[in-house]
Amino acid sequence: MAGLIVDLQIAWLNLLEHRRRTLLLGSAIATVTCLFMLLSALSVGIYATMIETATSLATGHLNVGGFYKVSSGQALTIVADYDKVAKVVHAALPEMDFMVQRGRGFGKVVAERMSIQVGVTGVDIGKEPALKNVLRVIDGNVDDLAQPNALLLFEQQAKNLQVRVGDAVTISAETSRGVRNTIDCRVVAIAREVGLMSAWIVMLSNASLRTLFQLRNDVTGVLQIQVKPRYLDDLGPLAARLHQALARAGYRIMKPDPRAFWLKYQAVVRQAWTGQKLDITTWRDELSLIMWSYRALQGLSSLLITILLGITVAGIMNTLWIATRERTREIGTLRAIGMQRGAVTRLFLLEAGLLGVLGAAVGAVAGVLLIQFVNGLDVHVPLSVQLFLMGDSVQLALEPSTALFAIGLMTFTTCIAALYPALRAARRKPADAMAHFG
């Protein structure tokens, strides 16, 4: 232990002796560490925003949806007699936090000058504990969705339709009988965009949706289940247990298919069965077309970090190689007084490790401060960028372990970069090293 302390003191004094080189390499290590933390915080922030936004707006952590086929060639995205299904879900999932039932459908919103094709979502706003936390209403009152034929639009939809709060629109949709039905609605709220999902859905009350599609009161589109936070990583086993419980209760269950419900419609229509089949999915399944943006960002971040680490390793190795040549006589002296090759190697590695720890620690502190600064700015981004961020502003989230991992990674990388120059230095013969000039 005493020898290690002495070696650390020598390494520290060597870093102080060559301040310019130490500052140069330390700054490079700190910069890479800071960038690593920023990219990690962006990735974690997008993931957290995706879960919060998507599982409140368009899907649950788990979903019990399904298709009802009145004939072999016609399918409806509904769950009949959903109260009985909900009782089975409650009994099977003690991990559940809460559950809401949402209506599903597709239709056309027609204003005086324009029209848009959208997915129509039915909600019971008084029974939605999480939806209000996600919706950022910029005009109107979201609680008015409880009124008959009230409609919520998102900002870009309102601009496309050229409507404001209080304006009347008409929603047209095809019913279960194959005929088109319309209802007149009043815009009661306009909400800010929340990424790609808000581009294709509008919201009205479940009662109004049933009127539009001429459905019974015991029919809904999907049961969206939110589990307690500590069970978010166990959705696969929970879905399997729910599958078994519903099958034991006598319900027919569709085979697992990791796609959004609307992507399964054509396949279901071609299948030769009638009646109700339930479909159990996770939020990842329902957002399968959106997850590519998160995976693309993760891949890009990994590529960028790999390139930066490669440049850092090359720079450190080259600089330490030059430093080793400059200290050849010093190495020869140490070998001449009895220091073994392993001790010389350890001395250089300790110097590199100490440099890595200090540089990475400074970079980690800078990264934390920069993340807090960016979050404090509440930077809003254009619609094209929202497709990746899943929200209208940049939100960075830093896990406590990320800083420690970044420091450890950069220290390890620095030591790896210093290993070859250190081994080369240790192999020098004492006589040749002491006779070296330049």
DRENBAMAR-345687 format. One line per field, with one value per residue (C-alpha): residue in three letters; chain; x, y, z. Coordinates in nm, 2 decimals, decimal comma. Each point is the difference from the previous one (the first is absolute). Layout:
code [ALA  ...]
unit [A  ...]
east [X  ...]
north [Y  ...]
up [Z  ...]
// end
This chain:
code [MET  ALA  GLY  LEU  ILE  VAL  ASP  LEU  GLN  ILE  ALA  TRP  LEU  ASN  LEU  LEU  GLU  HIS  ARG  ARG  ARG  THR  LEU  LEU  LEU  GLY  SER  ALA  ILE  ALA  THR  VAL  THR  CYS  LEU  PHE  MET  LEU  LEU  SER  ALA  LEU  SER  VAL  GLY  ILE  TYR  ALA  THR  MET  ILE  GLU  THR  ALA  THR  SER  LEU  ALA  THR  GLY  HIS  LEU  ASN  VAL  GLY  GLY  PHE  TYR  LYS  VAL  SER  SER  GLY  GLN  ALA  LEU  THR  ILE  VAL  ALA  ASP  TYR  ASP  LYS  VAL  ALA  LYS  VAL  VAL  HIS  ALA  ALA  LEU  PRO  GLU  MET  ASP  PHE  MET  VAL  GLN  ARG  GLY  ARG  GLY  PHE  GLY  LYS  VAL  VAL  ALA  GLU  ARG  MET  SER  ILE  GLN  VAL  GLY  VAL  THR  GLY  VAL  ASP  ILE  GLY  LYS  GLU  PRO  ALA  LEU  LYS  ASN  VAL  LEU  ARG  VAL  ILE  ASP  GLY  ASN  VAL  ASP  ASP  LEU  ALA  GLN  PRO  ASN  ALA  LEU  LEU  LEU  PHE  GLU  GLN  GLN  ALA  LYS  ASN  LEU  GLN  VAL  ARG  VAL  GLY  ASP  ALA  VAL  THR  ILE  SER  ALA  GLU  THR  SER  ARG  GLY  VAL  ARG  ASN  THR  ILE  ASP  CYS  ARG  VAL  VAL  ALA  ILE  ALA  ARG  GLU  VAL  GLY  LEU  MET  SER  ALA  TRP  ILE  VAL  MET  LEU  SER  ASN  ALA  SER  LEU  ARG  THR  LEU  PHE  GLN  LEU  ARG  ASN  ASP  VAL  THR  GLY  VAL  LEU  GLN  ILE  GLN  VAL  LYS  PRO  ARG  TYR  LEU  ASP  ASP  LEU  GLY  PRO  LEU  ALA  ALA  ARG  LEU  HIS  GLN  ALA  LEU  ALA  ARG  ALA  GLY  TYR  ARG  ILE  MET  LYS  PRO  ASP  PRO  ARG  ALA  PHE  TRP  LEU  LYS  TYR  GLN  ALA  VAL  VAL  ARG  GLN  ALA  TRP  THR  GLY  GLN  LYS  LEU  ASP  ILE  THR  THR  TRP  ARG  ASP  GLU  LEU  SER  LEU  ILE  MET  TRP  SER  TYR  ARG  ALA  LEU  GLN  GLY  LEU  SER  SER  LEU  LEU  ILE  THR  ILE  LEU  LEU  GLY  ILE  THR  VAL  ALA  GLY  ILE  MET  ASN  THR  LEU  TRP  ILE  ALA  THR  ARG  GLU  ARG  THR  ARG  GLU  ILE  GLY  THR  LEU  ARG  ALA  ILE  GLY  MET  GLN  ARG  GLY  ALA  VAL  THR  ARG  LEU  PHE  LEU  LEU  GLU  ALA  GLY  LEU  LEU  GLY  VAL  LEU  GLY  ALA  ALA  VAL  GLY  ALA  VAL  ALA  GLY  VAL  LEU  LEU  ILE  GLN  PHE  VAL  ASN  GLY  LEU  ASP  VAL  HIS  VAL  PRO  LEU  SER  VAL  GLN  LEU  PHE  LEU  MET  GLY  ASP  SER  VAL  GLN  LEU  ALA  LEU  GLU  PRO  SER  THR  ALA  LEU  PHE  ALA  ILE  GLY  LEU  MET  THR  PHE  THR  THR  CYS  ILE  ALA  ALA  LEU  TYR  PRO  ALA  LEU  ARG  ALA  ALA  ARG  ARG  LYS  PRO  ALA  ASP  ALA  MET  ALA  HIS  PHE  GLY]
unit [A  A  A  A  A  A  A  A  A  A  A  A  A  A  A  A  A  A  A  A  A  A  A  A  A  A  A  A  A  A  A  A  A  A  A  A  A  A  A  A  A  A  A  A  A  A  A  A  A  A  A  A  A  A  A  A  A  A  A  A  A  A  A  A  A  A  A  A  A  A  A  A  A  A  A  A  A  A  A  A  A  A  A  A  A  A  A  A  A  A  A  A  A  A  A  A  A  A  A  A  A  A  A  A  A  A  A  A  A  A  A  A  A  A  A  A  A  A  A  A  A  A  A  A  A  A  A  A  A  A  A  A  A  A  A  A  A  A  A  A  A  A  A  A  A  A  A  A  A  A  A  A  A  A  A  A  A  A  A  A  A  A  A  A  A  A  A  A  A  A  A  A  A  A  A  A  A  A  A  A  A  A  A  A  A  A  A  A  A  A  A  A  A  A  A  A  A  A  A  A  A  A  A  A  A  A  A  A  A  A  A  A  A  A  A  A  A  A  A  A  A  A  A  A  A  A  A  A  A  A  A  A  A  A  A  A  A  A  A  A  A  A  A  A  A  A  A  A  A  A  A  A  A  A  A  A  A  A  A  A  A  A  A  A  A  A  A  A  A  A  A  A  A  A  A  A  A  A  A  A  A  A  A  A  A  A  A  A  A  A  A  A  A  A  A  A  A  A  A  A  A  A  A  A  A  A  A  A  A  A  A  A  A  A  A  A  A  A  A  A  A  A  A  A  A  A  A  A  A  A  A  A  A  A  A  A  A  A  A  A  A  A  A  A  A  A  A  A  A  A  A  A  A  A  A  A  A  A  A  A  A  A  A  A  A  A  A  A  A  A  A  A  A  A  A  A  A  A  A  A  A  A  A  A  A  A  A  A  A  A  A  A  A  A  A  A  A  A  A  A  A  A  A  A  A  A  A  A  A  A  A  A  A  A  A  A  A  A  A  A  A  A  A  A  A  A  A  A  A  A  A  A  A  A  A  A  A  A]
east [0,00  0,29  0,15  -0,32  -0,04  0,36  -0,07  -0,32  0,20  0,26  -0,28  -0,16  0,33  0,06  -0,34  0,08  0,34  -0,14  -0,30  -0,05  -0,03  -0,21  -0,25  -0,01  -0,08  -0,22  -0,21  -0,04  -0,11  -0,24  -0,15  -0,07  -0,14  -0,23  -0,12  -0,06  -0,22  -0,19  -0,08  -0,09  -0,23  -0,16  -0,07  -0,13  -0,21  -0,16  -0,07  -0,16  -0,20  -0,11  -0,13  -0,17  -0,16  -0,08  -0,14  -0,23  -0,10  -0,02  0,08  0,03  0,30  -0,22  -0,30  -0,30  -0,15  -0,14  -0,21  -0,36  -0,10  -0,36  0,08  0,32  0,08  -0,08  0,18  -0,05  0,27  -0,22  -0,02  -0,36  -0,13  0,32  -0,11  0,04  0,34  0,11  -0,09  0,22  0,28  -0,03  0,02  0,30  0,21  0,06  0,30  -0,25  -0,01  -0,32  -0,19  -0,20  -0,22  0,04  -0,21  0,18  -0,10  0,09  -0,18  0,01  -0,02  -0,17  0,02  -0,14  0,31  0,21  -0,02  0,25  0,01  0,07  -0,02  -0,29  0,06  -0,28  0,08  -0,18  0,20  -0,12  0,15  0,34  0,26  0,30  -0,14  -0,02  0,36  0,11  -0,24  0,12  -0,31  0,07  -0,36  -0,33  -0,06  0,07  -0,26  -0,26  0,06  -0,26  -0,27  -0,19  0,16  0,30  0,33  0,37  0,24  0,37  0,16  0,11  -0,34  -0,18  0,22  -0,06  -0,38  0,02  -0,22  0,01  -0,15  -0,38  -0,01  -0,22  0,13  -0,15  0,15  -0,09  0,07  -0,11  -0,21  0,00  -0,28  0,21  -0,18  0,14  -0,12  0,07  -0,01  0,04  0,26  0,13  0,37  0,04  0,38  0,32  0,31  0,37  0,17  0,15  0,19  -0,11  -0,29  -0,19  0,01  -0,26  -0,24  -0,28  -0,20  -0,36  -0,21  -0,06  -0,38  0,04  0,23  -0,27  -0,25  0,22  0,07  -0,35  0,14  -0,16  0,10  0,17  0,24  0,34  0,31  0,27  0,08  0,33  0,18  0,26  0,22  0,19  0,34  0,21  -0,16  0,07  0,28  -0,23  -0,26  0,08  -0,08  -0,30  -0,14  0,05  -0,18  -0,29  -0,02  -0,04  -0,26  -0,22  0,03  -0,10  -0,30  -0,12  0,12  0,16  0,34  0,19  0,36  0,26  0,08  0,24  -0,18  -0,24  -0,37  -0,07  0,28  -0,17  -0,34  0,05  0,15  -0,30  -0,25  0,15  -0,03  -0,30  -0,16  -0,28  -0,08  0,24  0,37  0,21  0,34  0,26  0,28  0,26  0,07  0,31  -0,23  -0,24  0,29  0,20  0,00  0,12  0,27  0,23  0,07  0,12  0,21  0,15  0,09  0,16  0,20  0,11  0,11  0,19  0,18  0,09  0,13  0,20  0,16  0,08  0,15  0,21  0,13  0,07  0,19  0,21  0,08  0,08  0,22  0,19  0,05  0,11  0,23  0,17  0,01  0,16  0,28  0,06  0,03  0,23  0,29  -0,24  -0,12  0,36  0,09  -0,30  0,09  0,37  -0,09  -0,20  -0,36  -0,13  -0,18  -0,34  0,05  0,09  -0,31  -0,21  0,14  -0,09  -0,35  -0,06  0,09  -0,24  -0,27  0,03  -0,02  -0,31  -0,18  0,06  -0,09  -0,31  -0,11  0,02  -0,19  -0,27  -0,05  -0,01  -0,25  -0,23  0,00  -0,06  -0,29  -0,17  0,06  -0,16  -0,30  -0,03  -0,02  -0,30  0,11  -0,29  0,07  -0,17  -0,25  0,26  0,23  -0,30  -0,02  0,32  -0,05  -0,36  -0,08  0,01  0,31  0,34  -0,01  0,32  -0,01  0,32  0,01  0,23  0,20  0,09  0,25  0,18  0,00  0,13  0,29  0,08  -0,02  0,23  0,25  0,01  0,04  0,28  0,18  -0,04  0,14  0,30  0,07  0,21  0,22  0,05  0,10  0,24  0,15  0,04  0,19  0,28  0,33  0,14  0,33  -0,15  -0,26  0,25  0,21  -0,29  0,00  -0,29]
north [0,00  0,24  -0,07  0,08  0,33  0,09  -0,09  0,22  0,29  -0,04  -0,02  0,32  0,18  -0,10  0,13  0,33  0,01  -0,02  0,24  0,08  -0,36  -0,08  0,28  -0,10  -0,36  0,07  0,25  -0,27  -0,26  0,25  0,10  -0,36  -0,08  0,30  -0,09  -0,36  0,12  0,24  -0,27  -0,25  0,26  0,07  -0,37  -0,06  0,32  -0,11  -0,34  0,14  0,25  -0,27  -0,22  0,28  0,16  -0,31  -0,20  0,29  0,11  -0,30  -0,33  -0,16  -0,18  -0,31  0,00  -0,23  0,08  -0,22  -0,05  -0,09  -0,16  0,02  -0,20  -0,16  0,30  0,29  0,08  0,26  0,12  -0,04  -0,19  -0,11  -0,03  0,16  0,01  -0,37  0,01  0,27  -0,22  -0,27  0,25  0,14  -0,35  -0,11  0,31  0,12  0,20  0,23  0,36  0,10  -0,08  0,22  -0,10  0,19  0,00  -0,06  0,08  0,18  0,29  0,33  0,34  0,25  0,37  0,29  0,02  -0,31  -0,36  -0,26  -0,38  -0,09  -0,27  0,07  -0,07  -0,01  0,09  0,04  0,31  -0,02  -0,35  0,08  0,06  0,04  0,15  0,36  -0,01  -0,06  0,23  0,35  0,20  0,33  0,10  -0,12  -0,24  -0,38  -0,07  0,11  -0,33  -0,14  0,19  -0,16  0,02  0,20  -0,04  0,06  0,08  0,05  0,32  -0,11  -0,16  0,32  0,20  -0,25  0,02  0,38  -0,03  0,13  -0,08  0,03  -0,08  -0,28  -0,29  -0,33  -0,34  -0,27  -0,37  -0,34  -0,19  -0,37  -0,05  0,14  0,33  0,35  0,19  0,36  0,21  0,37  0,09  0,32  0,06  0,05  -0,02  0,02  -0,16  0,04  -0,26  -0,30  -0,16  -0,23  -0,14  0,33  0,03  -0,27  -0,02  0,22  -0,05  0,01  -0,17  -0,37  0,07  0,21  -0,26  -0,27  0,23  0,05  -0,37  -0,11  -0,23  -0,13  0,14  -0,33  0,03  0,18  0,00  -0,10  -0,04  0,19  -0,12  0,20  -0,21  0,12  0,15  -0,28  -0,25  0,19  -0,25  -0,30  0,07  -0,32  -0,24  0,22  -0,02  -0,38  -0,03  0,21  -0,21  -0,31  0,15  0,12  -0,33  -0,18  0,23  -0,12  0,28  -0,07  0,17  0,10  -0,13  0,26  0,24  0,29  0,26  0,28  -0,10  0,18  -0,18  -0,33  0,09  -0,13  -0,33  -0,04  0,07  -0,28  -0,26  -0,23  0,04  0,20  0,14  0,15  -0,05  0,19  0,14  0,06  0,24  0,21  0,37  -0,11  -0,19  0,29  0,24  -0,24  0,25  0,28  -0,19  0,01  0,37  -0,09  -0,29  0,22  0,26  -0,26  -0,14  0,35  0,08  -0,32  0,06  0,35  -0,11  -0,28  0,25  0,24  -0,27  -0,12  0,35  0,04  -0,33  0,09  0,34  -0,13  -0,28  0,23  0,26  -0,25  -0,16  0,34  0,05  -0,34  0,08  0,33  -0,18  -0,28  0,10  0,02  -0,35  -0,12  0,15  -0,17  -0,33  0,04  0,06  -0,33  0,08  -0,30  0,00  -0,06  0,30  0,23  -0,11  0,05  0,35  0,11  -0,16  0,17  0,33  -0,06  -0,13  0,31  0,22  -0,19  0,02  0,37  0,09  -0,22  0,14  0,36  -0,11  -0,17  0,31  0,21  -0,24  0,01  0,38  0,02  -0,24  0,21  0,31  -0,14  -0,13  0,34  0,17  -0,22  0,01  -0,05  -0,17  -0,01  -0,27  -0,19  -0,04  -0,10  -0,33  -0,10  0,17  -0,11  0,34  0,37  0,08  -0,15  -0,19  -0,16  -0,26  -0,13  -0,32  0,01  -0,29  0,17  0,24  -0,29  -0,21  0,29  0,06  -0,37  -0,04  0,30  -0,11  -0,36  0,14  0,23  -0,29  -0,22  0,28  0,03  -0,38  -0,04  0,31  -0,12  -0,35  0,14  0,22  -0,29  -0,21  0,26  -0,12  0,22  0,07  0,09  0,22  0,19  0,06  0,14  0,36  0,20]
up [0,00  0,09  -0,34  -0,18  0,19  -0,10  -0,37  0,01  0,14  -0,28  -0,26  0,14  0,00  -0,36  -0,10  0,17  -0,16  -0,35  0,05  -0,36  -0,11  0,30  -0,08  -0,36  0,06  0,30  -0,21  -0,27  0,25  0,17  -0,33  -0,10  0,34  -0,01  -0,35  0,11  0,29  -0,23  -0,25  0,28  0,16  -0,34  -0,06  0,35  -0,02  -0,33  0,14  0,32  -0,20  -0,24  0,28  0,18  -0,31  -0,20  0,29  0,10  -0,35  -0,23  0,18  0,35  0,13  -0,08  -0,22  -0,04  -0,33  -0,27  -0,31  -0,03  -0,34  -0,09  -0,31  -0,14  -0,20  0,24  0,32  0,27  0,24  0,31  0,33  0,07  0,36  0,12  0,37  0,03  -0,17  0,24  0,30  -0,13  -0,05  0,36  0,15  -0,22  0,05  0,35  -0,15  -0,17  0,10  -0,18  -0,32  -0,24  -0,29  -0,33  -0,32  -0,33  -0,35  -0,32  -0,17  -0,17  0,17  -0,23  0,06  -0,21  -0,22  0,06  0,11  0,15  0,04  0,36  0,26  0,24  0,37  0,25  0,36  0,33  0,11  0,36  0,03  -0,16  0,28  -0,23  -0,32  0,14  0,10  -0,37  -0,18  0,00  -0,09  -0,16  -0,05  0,15  0,28  -0,02  0,27  -0,26  -0,17  0,24  -0,19  -0,29  -0,34  0,13  -0,19  0,09  -0,29  0,00  -0,11  -0,35  -0,06  0,09  -0,23  -0,29  0,06  0,06  0,31  0,36  0,33  -0,03  -0,37  -0,13  -0,21  -0,13  0,06  -0,26  0,04  -0,11  0,25  0,08  -0,25  -0,29  -0,03  0,06  0,30  0,10  0,32  0,05  0,26  0,16  0,05  0,38  0,03  -0,20  0,13  -0,08  -0,22  0,18  -0,28  -0,28  0,19  0,02  -0,38  -0,06  0,30  0,12  0,33  0,09  0,28  -0,01  -0,01  -0,31  -0,17  0,06  -0,16  -0,30  -0,05  0,12  0,28  0,31  0,34  0,10  -0,29  0,01  -0,22  0,24  0,37  0,07  0,31  0,18  0,23  0,30  -0,09  0,15  -0,24  -0,32  -0,08  0,04  -0,26  -0,20  0,29  0,11  -0,36  0,00  0,34  -0,13  -0,31  0,21  0,23  -0,28  -0,18  0,32  0,02  -0,34  -0,23  -0,33  -0,02  -0,31  -0,05  0,12  -0,27  0,08  -0,21  0,05  -0,01  -0,33  -0,18  0,08  -0,15  -0,35  0,13  0,23  -0,28  -0,21  0,28  0,00  0,34  0,15  0,35  0,25  0,04  0,25  -0,08  0,28  -0,08  0,17  -0,06  -0,20  -0,24  -0,04  -0,07  -0,23  -0,28  0,23  0,18  -0,30  0,07  0,35  -0,12  -0,28  0,26  0,22  -0,29  -0,10  0,36  0,03  -0,33  0,10  0,34  -0,16  -0,25  0,28  0,22  -0,30  -0,05  0,37  0,02  -0,30  0,14  0,34  -0,13  -0,23  0,27  0,26  -0,26  -0,04  0,37  0,05  -0,24  0,18  0,33  -0,13  0,22  0,30  -0,07  -0,03  0,34  0,16  -0,15  0,11  0,36  0,00  -0,11  -0,19  -0,33  0,16  0,23  -0,29  -0,19  0,31  0,04  -0,35  0,03  0,33  -0,16  -0,29  0,24  0,22  -0,31  -0,11  0,33  0,04  -0,36  0,01  0,33  -0,13  -0,31  0,21  0,21  -0,31  -0,16  0,30  0,01  -0,38  0,02  0,28  -0,21  -0,31  0,20  0,16  -0,35  -0,10  -0,36  -0,24  -0,33  -0,34  -0,10  -0,20  0,30  0,22  -0,19  0,18  0,33  0,06  0,13  -0,08  0,20  0,08  0,33  0,13  0,27  0,17  0,19  0,31  -0,12  -0,33  0,15  0,18  -0,32  -0,20  0,24  0,01  -0,38  -0,06  0,26  -0,14  -0,36  0,11  0,17  -0,31  -0,21  0,23  0,02  -0,31  0,07  0,36  -0,11  -0,25  0,26  0,25  -0,26  -0,04  0,12  0,29  -0,17  -0,34  0,17  0,21  -0,31  -0,20  -0,10  -0,16]
// end
